[in-house]
Amino acid sequence: MDLIPRLLRGFGIVVLFLATAVAGTAGGVLFAFAGDLPEIEALDDYTPGVITRVIGRDGSIVGEFASERRQIIGYDDIPLVLRQAIMAAEDQDFETHGGIHPLLMAWAAVNDVVSTRRTPGRSTITQQLARQLFPESLGFERAWIRKIREALVAIQIEKRYTKEEIFTMYCNKVAWGYRTYGVEAASQLYFGKSARDLTLEEAATLAGMLPAPQRLNPYSNMEAALRRRAYTLDRMAEEGYITREEAEAAKARPIVTRGEPTPPPSLSRYFLDGIRTHLEQRYGAQAVDEGGLTVRTGLDPLLQTAANEALDAGLRRLDKLRGFRRPDRNLLDEELDPETWRHPRWPRELSTGVILPAVVLGVEQGDISIRIGAATGTIGTAGYRWTRRRAADLVRRGDIIEARILEIDEETGRFTAELEQPPEIQGAVVALENRTGQILAMVGGSDFSRSQFNRAVQAQRQVGSLFKPFVYAAAIDRGYTAESIIDDSPASFFAGPNQPPYQPRNYDHEYRGPITLRQALAQSRNVPAVRLMEALGPSQVIGYARRMGIQSPLPEYLSVAIGAAEANLLEITSAYSAFPNQGVRMEPLWLLEVLDRDGTVLEQHRPQAHVALRADTAYIMTSMLQSVVQNGTAVSAASLRWPLGGKTGTTDDYTDAWFIGFDPEITVGVWVGYDQKRTIGQGQTGTTAALPIWREIMAKWIEARRERGDVPEFERPGNVVTVETASGAEVFIAGTEPTADDPALPN
């Protein structure tokens, strides 16, 4: 019977010996490593990288810049259910321990000595935080040495900071996959909501991912995510945070994610590229990617979305006129299996109307069989009729093509589609607010991922007839009226010594004889514009273009009157915005203000006004440009039934097509053409190529305005009068109207 007491006494001696040894070892370890540990005080000023956000005019996020996707939140913004889930899954004793679990660490050290496999010891939340905050200082030596360093740093962290501060730092620092850090960004990534709104099962899903977020997230491995969620819910029940019934009910519910593992694409990557360039020049790339700046802009999401969709549809329409191009990639040529290969752009679920890459599985009886993700579908004859070719001559098994989803069978998951192709032709769109100059929308090309060249601001293109309003504005300002008569008949002009005479021709090779300035502009007659340029003097006309914001080179040639000069879309759209804005041109405004992560304003940009024309001259020109829409080259826009004005532009050989138009609030410019100058196609003028795109954009804008119940009007200066003439009601600047004996007046 004395055996058990003797064993207990012996065991106590051994335990005392081990405790003494551990204490001595700990003292030695502290002495050995203390000099190499990081300064914990540095955490007082610790500022992890935060997403820079670009905000649109409606307050929504229109783009982001980040090397690490992170949003900093406070302890009170981390919901109780998420705090409990993380502690249950990662560190149930977090609120009571001093930063480490000595027994678990001891077991990990023993295992590391006797085994070559990975040490299974589980770190506390504080140790994990130490590892993430000081990865370089803790080193990359053998695991047990690194864990000792971790433990020492964790103990120091616990001494300096409260549990709430430690847990908040951890939740804002920890990785959750897909370059996403912190609980708030993770909640947005996986569930499309703020962390404070997470449900029990969503909180358990996030907590369960922590050991290996790249492998355990629901986007990459739904089965593993479900297992880890179940584990976390069981642990929460064991710790008494929830009941067993609540855990089982949560486990029975599916994981419903936001839909995609990447953030939604930016509305305007070309616009954001310009914003980023400005920010980097002023603050540096690191501040842009990690500084948590807030950039407020005037970008209008509705108008930008309309511009994106209209330009894409318009360019695809024009591209198809040139026929189908064979796909430039085939999986069989790369020895890849068309049945199993996956494209990175494939979504988890299909929806109608979207255009996606597809793999051709084969051609049978005139139908093209394709696969998008796990779903298969068919492109029937109607879906490729535009190619005017047989299916067998278009594609072969393994080709990567583009397809627009038309219908999806909900029972089978099969879909029907039509054949598409990435357009080679390019285009650009700019929308400006007349009153402020704010950029409301910008598209710089057909696809930013294929070309970052911003054709809205970087491409200098011949403007064609877009230059004519500058000629007519100079004429109105110098005493001409909209009723003034000018000769539209063949003419020859002196072009300089030893040069053949300059003989401009009208687009339709027809001549109308004596016509009014209003008619000449509405019908975009070339000869009258050149006659006016000669009468006024090229230098005078170019001076008006300069005042209206055209900065590109403008030689003093008569041919400039009908568009021989070049400009970019942004500057000429800005120039046109002066017409509906009473002659005042506003400098294009990219951004309104920049704030740091604390809300301090770093810079502000206010509208910059330039008086380009007299208000009365601008109103007469606005009225004449309205005639372009009402009965001129842009008459198809009259169907919008809205106060609109604008001008088409076409260059020789149909290499550039333009339309710039406005209402009382905004001015929108559209350009279409190829990067390397070549014809868009016979007869593809500004009217046929650019105007339909503009019309689609404006239709969305007008629809929203009508819903608001307001129809704007062009503001009329007090010195503009209306007089009934032989051709109808006409507007004049007071003092230029016809007198009683003028033949222009009706009898």
C-alpha positions in Angstrom: 0.0 0.0 0.0 3.1 2.3 0.4 3.8 2.0 -3.3 1.4 4.6 -4.5 2.5 7.4 -2.1 6.1 6.6 -3.0 5.3 6.9 -6.7 3.4 10.2 -6.2 6.4 11.6 -4.2 8.7 10.5 -7.0 6.5 12.0 -9.7 6.4 15.3 -7.7 10.2 15.3 -7.6 10.4 14.8 -11.3 7.8 17.5 -12.0 9.7 19.9 -9.7 12.9 19.0 -11.5 11.3 19.6 -14.9 9.7 22.8 -13.8 13.1 24.0 -12.5 14.7 23.0 -15.7 12.0 24.7 -17.8 12.4 27.9 -15.7 16.2 27.8 -16.1 15.8 27.1 -19.8 13.3 29.8 -20.2 15.6 32.3 -18.5 18.4 31.2 -20.8 16.1 31.5 -23.8 15.0 34.9 -22.8 18.6 36.0 -22.4 19.6 34.4 -25.7 16.9 35.9 -27.8 16.0 39.1 -26.1 18.4 41.2 -28.1 17.1 39.9 -31.4 13.4 40.6 -30.8 11.6 43.4 -32.6 10.6 46.6 -30.7 7.0 46.1 -29.7 6.6 49.9 -29.2 6.6 50.2 -33.0 3.1 48.8 -33.0 1.9 52.0 -31.4 2.3 53.7 -34.8 1.5 50.6 -36.9 -0.6 51.3 -40.0 -1.3 48.3 -42.2 -1.9 48.9 -45.9 -5.5 49.8 -46.7 -7.4 49.9 -49.9 -7.6 53.3 -51.7 -11.1 53.8 -52.9 -12.4 56.0 -55.8 -15.9 57.3 -55.2 -18.4 58.3 -57.8 -20.8 61.2 -57.8 -23.5 59.1 -56.1 -21.2 58.0 -53.3 -20.7 54.5 -54.6 -17.3 52.9 -55.0 -16.3 52.9 -58.7 -12.8 51.6 -58.3 -10.0 50.5 -55.9 -6.2 50.4 -55.7 -4.5 48.0 -53.3 -1.6 45.6 -53.0 -3.5 44.1 -50.1 -7.3 44.3 -50.0 -7.9 45.5 -46.4 -10.4 47.7 -44.6 -9.6 48.7 -41.0 -12.4 48.4 -38.5 -12.7 48.8 -34.7 -13.3 46.2 -32.1 -17.0 47.2 -31.8 -17.5 46.7 -35.5 -16.4 43.0 -35.2 -19.7 41.2 -34.3 -19.8 39.0 -31.2 -20.7 36.0 -33.3 -17.5 36.4 -35.4 -15.3 37.0 -32.3 -16.7 33.8 -30.7 -16.2 31.8 -33.9 -12.6 32.9 -34.3 -11.7 32.1 -30.6 -13.5 28.8 -30.7 -11.7 27.7 -33.9 -8.3 29.2 -33.1 -7.8 29.9 -29.4 -10.5 29.1 -26.9 -8.4 30.5 -24.0 -7.5 33.8 -25.7 -9.2 35.9 -23.1 -7.4 34.3 -20.1 -3.9 33.3 -21.3 -0.8 35.5 -21.2 -0.1 35.1 -24.9 1.1 31.4 -25.1 0.1 27.8 -24.3 3.2 26.4 -22.6 2.2 22.8 -22.7 1.3 22.9 -26.4 4.6 24.7 -27.1 6.5 22.0 -25.2 4.8 19.3 -27.2 5.6 21.1 -30.4 9.2 21.4 -29.4 9.5 17.7 -28.5 7.8 16.7 -31.8 10.1 19.0 -33.7 13.1 17.2 -32.2 12.0 13.6 -32.8 10.1 14.1 -36.1 11.0 15.6 -39.5 7.3 16.4 -40.1 5.7 19.7 -39.6 5.2 20.7 -36.0 1.6 20.3 -35.0 1.6 22.7 -32.1 -1.2 25.3 -32.3 -0.3 28.9 -31.8 -2.4 31.3 -29.9 -4.0 34.3 -31.6 -1.4 36.5 -30.1 1.4 34.3 -31.5 -0.2 34.3 -34.9 -0.4 38.1 -34.7 3.3 38.3 -33.7 4.2 36.1 -36.7 2.2 38.3 -39.1 3.4 41.6 -37.7 7.1 40.7 -37.6 7.8 37.9 -40.2 11.3 39.1 -40.9 12.3 39.7 -37.3 11.2 36.2 -36.2 13.3 34.6 -38.8 13.0 31.5 -40.9 15.1 29.1 -38.7 14.0 25.7 -37.5 10.4 25.7 -36.3 11.1 25.4 -32.6 13.5 28.4 -32.7 10.9 30.5 -34.6 8.2 29.5 -32.1 10.3 30.6 -29.2 10.7 33.9 -30.8 7.0 34.1 -31.5 6.2 33.2 -27.9 8.5 35.9 -26.5 7.0 38.6 -28.8 3.5 37.4 -28.0 4.2 37.8 -24.2 5.5 41.4 -24.9 2.4 42.2 -26.9 0.2 40.9 -24.1 2.0 43.1 -21.6 1.6 46.2 -23.7 -1.9 45.9 -25.2 -5.3 45.0 -24.0 -7.1 41.8 -25.3 -9.5 44.0 -27.3 -6.6 45.8 -29.0 -4.8 42.5 -29.7 -7.9 40.9 -31.2 -8.6 44.0 -33.3 -5.1 44.1 -34.7 -5.4 40.4 -35.5 -8.7 40.7 -37.2 -7.4 43.6 -39.3 -4.2 41.9 -40.2 -5.0 38.2 -40.9 -5.1 36.9 -44.5 -8.3 35.4 -45.9 -7.2 34.5 -49.5 -7.3 36.3 -52.8 -5.0 39.1 -51.5 -7.7 40.0 -49.0 -6.7 40.9 -45.4 -8.9 41.6 -42.4 -12.4 40.6 -41.5 -14.2 43.5 -43.2 -12.6 43.0 -46.6 -13.1 39.2 -46.3 -16.7 39.7 -45.4 -17.2 41.8 -48.5 -15.2 39.4 -50.7 -17.1 36.2 -49.7 -20.5 37.5 -48.7 -20.9 41.0 -50.2 -21.7 42.6 -46.8 -20.1 44.3 -43.9 -18.7 42.2 -41.1 -21.2 43.6 -38.7 -24.0 42.0 -40.7 -22.6 38.4 -40.8 -24.8 35.5 -39.8 -23.7 32.6 -37.6 -22.9 30.3 -40.5 -21.1 33.1 -42.4 -19.0 33.9 -39.3 -18.2 30.2 -38.8 -17.2 29.9 -42.5 -14.7 32.8 -42.2 -13.2 31.5 -38.9 -12.9 28.0 -40.4 -10.8 29.3 -43.2 -8.0 30.7 -41.1 -5.6 27.8 -41.0 -5.3 27.7 -44.8 -7.5 30.3 -46.5 -6.3 29.5 -50.0 -7.4 25.9 -49.6 -10.4 26.2 -47.3 -12.4 29.0 -48.9 -15.7 28.3 -50.6 -14.6 29.6 -53.9 -11.7 27.1 -54.4 -13.0 24.2 -52.4 -16.6 24.2 -51.2 -16.4 20.7 -49.6 -13.4 21.7 -47.5 -15.1 25.0 -46.5 -18.2 23.1 -45.3 -16.0 20.7 -43.2 -14.2 23.5 -41.6 -17.4 25.4 -40.9 -18.9 22.3 -39.3 -15.8 22.0 -37.1 -16.0 25.7 -36.0 -19.7 25.4 -35.2 -19.1 22.3 -33.1 -16.3 24.1 -31.3 -18.6 27.1 -30.6 -21.2 24.7 -29.2 -18.6 23.0 -27.0 -17.5 26.4 -25.7 -21.1 27.3 -24.9 -21.3 30.2 -27.4 -24.2 28.6 -29.1 -26.5 25.6 -28.5 -26.0 22.2 -30.1 -29.3 22.8 -31.9 -28.1 26.1 -33.3 -24.9 24.5 -34.5 -26.8 21.7 -36.3 -29.2 24.1 -37.9 -26.4 26.3 -39.2 -24.5 23.2 -40.5 -27.6 22.2 -42.5 -27.7 25.6 -44.4 -25.6 26.0 -47.6 -22.7 28.5 -47.9 -24.0 31.3 -50.1 -21.2 33.5 -51.4 -21.3 36.8 -53.2 -20.6 35.0 -56.4 -17.0 35.6 -57.6 -13.6 35.4 -55.8 -12.5 38.7 -57.3 -13.9 42.1 -56.7 -16.3 43.4 -59.2 -14.6 44.9 -62.3 -14.1 48.7 -62.2 -16.7 50.7 -64.1 -14.0 52.6 -66.0 -10.5 51.2 -65.9 -9.3 53.9 -68.4 -10.6 56.7 -66.1 -9.1 55.0 -63.0 -5.8 54.7 -64.8 -5.7 58.5 -65.2 -6.6 58.9 -61.5 -3.9 56.5 -60.5 -1.3 58.3 -62.6 -2.2 61.6 -60.8 -2.0 60.0 -57.4 1.3 58.3 -58.0 2.9 61.5 -59.2 1.7 63.3 -56.1 1.9 60.7 -53.3 3.9 57.8 -54.7 2.9 54.2 -55.6 3.0 52.9 -52.0 0.6 55.5 -50.8 -1.8 54.7 -53.6 -1.7 50.9 -52.9 -1.5 51.0 -49.1 -2.5 54.5 -47.9 -6.2 54.0 -47.7 -6.9 57.2 -49.6 -10.4 58.3 -50.5 -10.7 59.9 -54.0 -14.0 61.6 -54.8 -14.8 62.1 -58.4 -17.8 63.1 -60.6 -17.9 59.7 -62.4 -21.6 58.8 -62.9 -22.2 55.1 -62.6 -25.4 55.1 -64.7 -23.8 57.1 -67.5 -20.5 55.1 -67.3 -22.4 51.8 -67.5 -24.3 53.1 -70.5 -21.1 54.2 -72.2 -19.5 50.8 -71.6 -22.4 48.9 -73.0 -23.1 51.1 -76.0 -19.5 51.3 -77.1 -19.0 47.5 -76.8 -22.2 46.9 -78.8 -21.4 49.5 -81.4 -17.9 48.2 -82.0 -19.1 44.6 -82.2 -21.7 45.7 -84.8 -19.1 47.4 -86.9 -16.6 44.7 -86.5 -19.0 42.0 -87.8 -19.4 43.9 -91.0 -15.9 42.9 -91.9 -16.7 39.2 -91.4 -15.6 36.5 -89.0 -11.9 35.9 -88.1 -10.7 32.4 -87.3 -10.0 31.9 -83.5 -6.3 32.5 -82.6 -6.2 29.7 -80.0 -7.0 26.0 -80.1 -6.6 23.7 -77.1 -5.8 20.7 -79.2 -2.8 22.5 -80.7 -1.6 23.0 -77.1 -2.3 19.3 -76.2 -5.0 20.4 -73.7 -8.3 18.6 -73.2 -11.4 20.6 -74.3 -13.5 18.6 -71.8 -11.6 19.6 -68.7 -9.8 22.9 -69.5 -11.0 25.9 -67.5 -10.9 29.6 -68.4 -10.1 32.1 -65.6 -13.0 34.3 -66.7 -15.6 31.7 -66.3 -18.2 32.5 -63.6 -19.7 30.0 -61.1 -23.1 30.6 -62.6 -24.2 31.7 -66.1 -26.6 34.5 -66.8 -28.2 35.6 -70.0 -26.8 38.5 -72.1 -23.2 38.1 -71.0 -20.4 37.5 -73.4 -17.9 34.8 -72.3 -15.0 32.7 -73.6 -16.2 29.3 -74.7 -14.6 26.0 -75.8 -15.8 24.4 -79.0 -16.6 20.8 -78.4 -17.6 20.0 -82.0 -19.8 20.8 -85.0 -22.8 18.6 -85.8 -25.6 19.2 -88.3 -24.9 22.8 -88.6 -24.8 23.5 -84.8 -21.7 24.5 -82.9 -21.5 22.6 -79.5 -19.6 24.7 -76.8 -18.7 24.5 -73.1 -18.5 27.3 -70.6 -17.4 26.0 -67.2 -19.5 22.9 -66.3 -22.4 23.9 -68.6 -22.7 23.0 -72.3 -24.7 24.7 -75.0 -25.3 25.2 -78.6 -24.8 28.0 -81.2 -27.5 27.4 -83.9 -27.5 28.7 -87.4 -29.2 31.9 -86.3 -26.4 32.5 -83.9 -23.7 32.7 -86.6 -25.7 33.8 -89.6 -23.9 37.1 -89.6 -20.7 35.3 -90.7 -22.4 34.2 -94.0 -20.4 30.9 -93.6 -21.0 27.3 -92.7 -20.3 26.2 -89.1 -17.7 23.7 -90.3 -15.8 26.5 -92.0 -15.9 28.7 -88.9 -14.5 26.6 -86.0 -13.1 23.3 -85.1 -13.0 21.3 -81.8 -10.7 22.9 -79.2 -11.1 26.5 -80.5 -11.5 29.2 -77.9 -14.3 31.6 -79.1 -16.6 34.2 -77.6 -20.3 33.5 -77.1 -23.2 35.6 -75.9 -25.6 33.6 -73.7 -29.2 33.9 -75.0 -31.3 31.4 -73.0 -30.6 28.9 -70.2 -32.7 25.8 -69.5 -33.2 25.9 -65.7 -33.8 22.1 -65.6 -30.9 20.9 -67.6 -28.5 23.8 -67.3 -27.9 23.8 -71.1 -27.9 27.1 -72.9 -28.2 28.6 -76.4 -25.8 31.3 -77.5 -24.7 33.3 -80.5 -21.2 33.6 -81.9 -19.2 36.7 -81.0 -15.6 37.9 -81.6 -13.4 40.5 -79.9 -13.6 43.6 -82.1 -10.5 44.8 -83.8 -12.0 48.3 -84.4 -11.5 50.8 -81.5 -13.6 53.6 -80.1 -13.7 56.0 -77.2 -16.4 57.9 -75.2 -16.2 61.0 -73.0 -19.0 62.6 -71.0 -18.7 66.0 -69.3 -21.0 68.0 -67.1 -21.4 71.3 -68.8 -21.7 73.4 -65.6 -18.6 72.0 -63.8 -16.5 70.2 -66.3 -16.6 67.0 -64.2 -15.8 63.9 -66.2 -19.0 61.8 -65.9 -17.9 58.9 -68.0 -14.8 57.8 -70.0 -14.1 54.7 -72.1 -10.7 54.7 -73.8 -11.0 51.6 -76.0 -12.7 48.3 -76.6 -10.9 46.3 -73.8 -8.5 47.7 -71.2 -7.1 44.2 -70.6 -5.9 44.1 -74.2 -4.8 47.7 -74.6 -4.2 50.3 -71.9 -3.8 53.1 -74.5 -6.5 55.6 -73.6 -7.9 56.8 -77.0 -10.1 59.4 -75.2 -7.1 61.4 -74.2 -4.0 60.0 -75.9 -5.1 59.5 -79.5 -4.7 62.5 -81.9 -7.2 62.0 -84.8 -8.4 64.1 -87.7 -11.6 65.7 -86.5 -13.4 66.1 -89.9 -16.5 68.2 -89.8 -16.3 68.6 -86.0 -14.2 71.7 -86.7 -17.0 73.5 -88.6 -18.8 74.9 -85.5 -15.7 76.9 -84.6 -15.8 78.5 -88.1 -19.5 79.3 -87.7 -19.0 80.6 -84.1 -16.4 83.0 -85.4 -18.8 84.1 -88.1 -21.8 84.7 -85.7 -19.5 86.6 -83.3 -18.4 88.9 -86.2 -21.9 89.9 -87.4 -23.2 87.0 -89.4 -26.5 85.5 -88.5 -28.1 82.0 -88.8 -30.0 83.5 -91.8 -27.0 84.9 -93.6 -26.7 83.5 -97.1 -23.6 81.7 -98.3 -22.9 80.1 -101.7 -22.7 76.3 -101.8 -21.3 75.9 -105.3 -18.0 74.6 -106.6 -15.1 76.9 -105.7 -11.4 77.2 -106.1 -9.1 78.8 -103.6 -5.5 80.1 -103.7 -3.3 77.6 -101.9 0.0 79.3 -102.1 2.8 80.0 -104.5 3.6 77.1 -106.9 0.6 75.1 -105.4 -2.4 73.9 -107.3 -5.6 75.6 -106.3 -7.5 74.1 -103.4 -10.9 72.8 -104.5 -13.0 71.4 -101.7 -15.9 69.1 -102.5 -19.0 68.3 -100.6 -19.4 64.8 -99.2 -22.3 63.9 -101.6 -20.7 65.7 -104.6 -23.8 67.8 -104.8 -24.2 71.6 -104.5 -27.2 73.6 -103.2 -26.4 77.1 -104.4 -27.3 80.0 -102.0 -28.2 78.6 -98.6 -28.4 79.9 -95.0 -25.6 79.3 -92.5 -28.1 77.2 -90.5 -28.8 74.9 -93.4 -25.1 74.7 -94.3 -24.1 73.6 -90.8 -27.1 71.2 -90.4 -26.3 69.5 -93.7 -22.5 69.7 -93.0 -21.7 71.3 -96.4 -18.0 71.6 -96.9 -17.7 74.4 -99.5 -19.7 77.0 -97.4 -17.4 76.3 -94.4 -14.3 76.9 -96.5 -15.8 80.1 -97.9 -16.5 81.3 -94.4 -12.9 80.4 -93.3 -11.5 82.4 -96.2 -13.8 85.4 -95.5 -12.9 85.5 -91.8 -9.3 84.6 -92.1 -7.8 81.3 -90.9 -6.0 83.0 -88.0 -9.2 84.5 -86.7 -11.0 81.1 -86.8 -8.2 79.2 -85.2 -8.1 81.9 -82.5 -11.7 80.9 -81.6 -10.8 77.2 -81.5 -8.0 78.0 -79.1 -10.3 80.0 -76.9 -12.7 77.1 -76.8 -9.9 74.8 -75.5 -8.3 73.1 -78.6 -4.6 72.9 -77.8 -3.5 70.5 -80.5 -1.6 72.0 -83.5 -3.9 73.9 -85.9 -2.1 75.1 -89.1 -3.5 78.2 -90.8 -4.8 76.3 -93.9 -8.3 76.6 -95.3 -8.6 72.8 -95.2 -8.7 73.0 -91.4 -12.2 74.3 -91.8 -13.4 70.9 -92.8 -11.3 68.9 -90.4 -7.7 68.5 -91.7 -6.4 69.2 -88.2 -6.1 66.7 -85.4 -7.3 66.7 -81.8 -8.2 64.2 -79.0 -11.7 63.3 -77.9 -11.5 64.9 -74.5 -10.4 68.4 -75.7 -12.9 68.6 -78.5 -15.7 67.4 -76.3 -14.7 70.0 -73.7 -14.7 72.7 -76.4 -18.3 71.7 -77.5 -19.5 71.9 -73.9 -19.1 75.7 -74.0 -22.0 76.0 -76.5 -24.8 74.8 -74.1 -23.0 76.5 -71.1 -23.5 80.1 -72.3 -20.0 80.3 -73.9 -18.2 79.2 -70.7 -15.9 76.2 -71.1 -15.0 74.4 -67.9 -11.6 72.6 -67.6 -12.2 68.8 -67.6 -12.2 67.8 -63.9 -10.9 64.4 -63.1 -11.3 64.4 -59.4 -12.8 66.6 -56.7 -10.8 65.8 -53.6 -8.4 63.4 -52.0 -8.6 62.4 -48.3 -6.2 60.4 -46.3 -7.3 57.4 -44.2 -8.2 59.7 -41.3 -10.5 61.8 -43.4 -8.1 64.8 -43.7 -8.4 66.6 -47.0 -5.1 66.4 -48.9 -6.2 68.2 -52.1 -9.3 69.8 -53.6 -10.1 70.7 -57.2 -12.7 73.2 -58.0 -14.2 73.9 -61.4 -12.1 76.2 -63.6 -14.0 78.4 -66.0 -12.8 79.9 -69.3 -14.9 82.4 -71.1 -14.7 81.1 -74.7 -17.7 82.9 -76.4 -20.2 85.6 -75.7 -23.3 84.1 -74.2 -25.5 85.3 -77.1 -23.1 83.8 -79.7 -23.1 80.5 -77.8 -26.9 80.4 -77.8 -27.1 81.1 -81.5 -24.6 78.3 -82.1 -26.5 76.0 -79.8 -29.7 76.7 -81.8 -27.9 76.0 -85.1 -26.4 72.7 -83.7 -29.9 71.7 -82.6 -30.8 71.9 -86.3 -28.2 69.2 -86.9 -30.3 66.9 -84.8 -33.7 68.1 -85.9 -33.3 68.0 -89.6 -29.6 67.5 -90.4 -27.0 64.8 -90.4 -27.9 63.6 -86.9 -31.7 63.5 -87.4 -31.9 59.9 -86.1 -31.3 61.4 -82.6 -34.5 63.5 -82.9 -36.4 60.3 -81.9 -35.1 60.8 -78.3 -37.5 63.8 -78.0 -35.2 65.9 -75.9 -33.4 69.3 -76.2 -30.3 68.1 -78.1 -27.6 69.6 -80.3 -24.5 68.2 -81.8 -22.3 67.6 -84.9 -21.2 64.6 -86.9 -17.6 64.3 -88.1 -16.1 62.0 -90.9 -12.7 62.0 -92.4 -11.5 61.0 -95.8 -11.7 57.3 -96.7 -13.9 56.8 -93.6 -11.0 56.4 -91.3 -12.5 58.3 -88.4 -16.1 58.7 -87.4 -17.3 61.2 -84.7 -20.3 62.5 -83.0 -20.3 65.1 -80.2 -23.6 66.1 -78.8 -25.1 67.8 -75.8 -28.2 68.6 -73.8 -28.4 71.5 -71.4 -26.6 69.4 -68.7 -24.0 67.2 -70.3 -21.8 66.9 -73.4 -20.9 63.5 -74.8 -18.3 62.7 -77.4 -17.9 59.5 -79.4 -15.0 58.5 -81.7 -14.7 55.3 -83.7 -11.7 54.1 -85.9 -8.7 51.8 -86.1 -5.5 52.5 -84.2 -3.6 52.2 -87.5 -5.5 54.4 -89.9 -7.6 52.4 -92.3 -11.2 52.6 -93.5 -13.9 51.6 -91.1 -15.9 50.6 -94.1 -17.5 52.2 -97.2 -20.2 54.7 -96.1 -19.3 54.5 -92.4 -19.7 58.1 -91.5 -20.1 59.8 -88.2 -23.9 59.4 -88.8 -23.7 55.7 -89.3 -20.8 54.6 -87.1 -20.6 57.0 -84.1 -24.0 58.5 -83.7 -25.8 55.2 -82.9 -23.4 54.7 -80.0 -24.0 58.2 -78.7 -27.8 57.8 -79.1 -27.8 54.6 -76.9 -25.8 56.4 -74.2 -28.1 59.5 -74.2 -31.2 57.3 -74.2 -30.2 55.9 -70.8 -29.4 59.4 -69.5 -32.7 60.8 -70.8 -34.7 57.9 -69.3 -33.3 58.6 -65.9 -34.0 62.4 -66.2 -37.6 61.7 -67.3 -38.1 59.5 -64.3 -37.0 62.5 -62.2 -39.6 64.6 -63.9 -37.4 67.4 -65.2 -36.8 68.5 -68.8 -33.9 71.0 -68.9 -33.8 73.9 -71.3 -31.0 75.8 -72.9 -30.7 79.1 -71.1 -31.4 82.0 -73.4 -29.6 85.4 -72.9 -31.8 88.4 -72.7 -30.5 90.0 -75.8 -31.5 87.1 -78.1 -34.7 87.8 -80.0 -36.9 85.6 -82.2 -38.1 86.9 -85.6 -40.4 85.2 -88.1 -38.5 85.0 -91.4 -39.3 83.5 -94.8 -37.8 80.2 -93.6 -39.6 80.3 -90.2 -38.9 81.5 -86.7 -35.2 82.4 -86.3 -33.1 83.6 -83.4 -30.9 86.6 -83.7 -28.6 88.6 -81.4 -30.4 91.9 -80.8 -29.4 94.4 -83.5 -28.6 91.8 -86.1 -32.2 90.8 -86.9 -33.5 91.7 -90.4 -35.1 95.1 -90.8 -38.7 95.6 -92.1 -37.5 95.9 -95.8 -35.2 92.9 -95.6 -36.1 90.3 -98.3 -35.5 87.6 -95.7 -38.7 88.6 -93.9 -42.0 87.1 -95.1 -44.2 89.2 -97.4 
